[in-house]
Amino acid sequence: MLLFKERRRFIRHPICYPLEFKHISRKISEKTKTVNLSEGGLLFLSKHHLTPGEVIMIKLPIQDKIFKVKAKVMHVSRDEDAKLFNIGVSFYRYADAFKVKLIEQIYLIDEYRILRSVQLGRDISLKDASEEWIKRYSKRFARLYW
């Protein structure tokens, strides 16, 4: 029996949120979505084939802001069903990984806000949802990453 040796250093968390990447020297730009995220990088789908080792700029929109992070392409595989490429990238700097963790937290809080609004039958503010989410989940969220 063959055993697969896991090379990943970080746990992957499935999460789908918008991103745009740009490869300046090849003049490639595409809007797409994430597939999963970890402390060290993320996976997204693309129409374009990228080469491992290439450096790209990723833009992640959150509310009225755009966060930019630099990333290095680590692996590429073809998703035959979707006719797209799975692009796995590693964050270039620790600060970039931290930015993405904060963005993920904001997305999760907004999803929680929507859920609680439905449960309560009234809209709740992002501020109220944030306070409630932090009380309930911040320790567990921190353990997932740090």
C-alpha positions as CSV (number, residue, x, y, z in Angstrom):
1,M,0.0,0.0,0.0
2,L,1.4,3.4,-1.0
3,L,1.2,6.2,1.6
4,F,0.9,9.8,0.5
5,K,3.2,12.1,2.4
6,E,1.5,15.3,3.3
7,R,3.6,18.3,2.4
8,R,1.3,21.0,3.7
9,R,2.4,22.8,6.8
10,F,-0.9,24.5,7.5
11,I,-4.5,23.4,7.8
12,R,-6.7,24.4,4.9
13,H,-10.1,26.1,5.5
14,P,-12.6,26.0,2.6
15,I,-13.8,29.6,2.0
16,C,-15.1,31.2,-1.2
17,Y,-14.6,34.9,-1.5
18,P,-13.7,37.2,-4.5
19,L,-10.2,37.9,-5.5
20,E,-8.4,39.4,-8.4
21,F,-4.9,38.6,-9.4
22,K,-2.4,40.4,-11.6
23,H,0.7,39.1,-13.2
24,I,2.4,42.3,-14.3
25,S,5.1,41.0,-16.6
26,R,2.8,38.7,-18.5
27,K,-0.1,41.3,-18.4
28,I,-2.5,38.7,-17.1
29,S,-5.4,39.9,-14.9
30,E,-8.4,37.9,-13.8
31,K,-11.3,38.2,-11.3
32,T,-12.1,34.8,-9.6
33,K,-12.8,33.3,-6.2
34,T,-10.8,31.5,-3.5
35,V,-11.3,27.8,-2.9
36,N,-9.5,27.5,0.4
37,L,-7.2,29.4,2.7
38,S,-4.5,28.6,5.2
39,E,-2.0,30.6,7.3
40,G,0.6,30.2,4.6
41,G,-1.3,30.7,1.4
42,L,-4.5,30.1,-0.6
43,L,-5.9,28.2,-3.5
44,F,-8.0,29.8,-6.3
45,L,-9.3,28.8,-9.7
46,S,-8.1,30.5,-12.9
47,K,-8.6,30.4,-16.6
48,H,-4.9,31.1,-17.0
49,H,-2.0,28.7,-16.5
50,L,0.6,30.1,-14.2
51,T,4.0,28.7,-13.6
52,P,5.3,27.7,-10.2
53,G,7.8,30.3,-8.9
54,E,6.0,33.3,-10.6
55,V,5.1,36.2,-8.3
56,I,1.6,37.7,-8.6
57,M,-0.3,40.5,-6.8
58,I,-3.6,39.5,-5.3
59,K,-6.4,42.0,-4.6
60,L,-9.0,41.0,-2.0
61,P,-12.0,43.3,-1.7
62,I,-13.7,43.8,1.6
63,Q,-16.5,46.2,2.0
64,D,-15.3,49.5,0.5
65,K,-11.5,48.6,0.7
66,I,-9.2,46.6,-1.5
67,F,-6.3,44.7,0.3
68,K,-3.3,43.8,-1.8
69,V,-1.0,40.9,-1.0
70,K,2.0,39.6,-2.9
71,A,2.1,35.8,-3.4
72,K,4.3,33.2,-5.1
73,V,2.8,30.4,-7.2
74,M,3.6,27.1,-5.6
75,H,1.7,24.6,-7.6
76,V,-0.7,24.4,-10.5
77,S,-3.1,21.6,-11.5
78,R,-5.8,21.3,-14.1
79,D,-9.4,20.9,-13.0
80,E,-10.8,18.9,-15.9
81,D,-14.4,19.2,-14.8
82,A,-14.3,22.9,-14.5
83,K,-11.9,23.5,-17.4
84,L,-9.9,25.7,-15.0
85,F,-6.5,25.6,-13.2
86,N,-6.1,25.2,-9.5
87,I,-3.5,27.8,-8.5
88,G,-1.9,27.3,-5.1
89,V,0.1,30.3,-3.8
90,S,2.2,31.1,-0.8
91,F,2.1,34.5,0.8
92,Y,5.3,36.4,0.2
93,R,5.5,38.0,3.7
94,Y,4.1,37.2,7.1
95,A,2.3,40.6,7.0
96,D,0.4,39.5,3.9
97,A,-0.7,36.3,5.7
98,F,-1.9,38.4,8.6
99,K,-3.9,40.7,6.3
100,V,-5.7,37.7,4.7
101,K,-6.5,36.3,8.1
102,L,-8.2,39.5,9.1
103,I,-10.1,39.6,5.8
104,E,-11.3,36.1,6.4
105,Q,-12.4,37.0,9.9
106,I,-14.4,40.0,8.5
107,Y,-16.1,37.7,5.9
108,L,-17.0,35.2,8.6
109,I,-18.5,37.9,10.8
110,D,-20.6,39.2,7.9
111,E,-21.9,35.7,7.2
112,Y,-22.7,35.4,10.9
113,R,-24.5,38.8,10.8
114,I,-26.7,37.5,7.9
115,L,-27.4,34.3,9.7
116,R,-28.3,36.0,13.0
117,S,-30.5,38.5,11.1
118,V,-32.5,35.6,9.7
119,Q,-32.7,33.9,13.0
120,L,-33.9,37.0,14.9
121,G,-36.2,38.2,12.1
122,R,-34.5,41.6,12.0
123,D,-31.4,43.1,10.6
124,I,-28.5,43.4,13.1
125,S,-25.5,45.7,12.5
126,L,-22.1,44.5,11.6
127,K,-20.9,46.1,14.9
128,D,-23.4,44.1,16.9
129,A,-22.6,40.9,15.0
130,S,-18.9,41.5,15.5
131,E,-19.2,41.9,19.2
132,E,-21.3,38.7,19.5
133,W,-19.0,36.7,17.1
134,I,-15.9,37.7,19.0
135,K,-17.4,36.6,22.3
136,R,-18.5,33.3,20.8
137,Y,-15.8,32.3,18.3
138,S,-12.6,34.3,18.5
139,K,-10.7,31.8,20.8
140,R,-11.6,28.9,18.5
141,F,-10.7,31.0,15.4
142,A,-7.3,31.9,16.9
143,R,-6.5,28.2,17.7
144,L,-7.1,27.3,14.0
145,Y,-4.3,29.6,12.9
146,W,-1.9,30.5,15.6
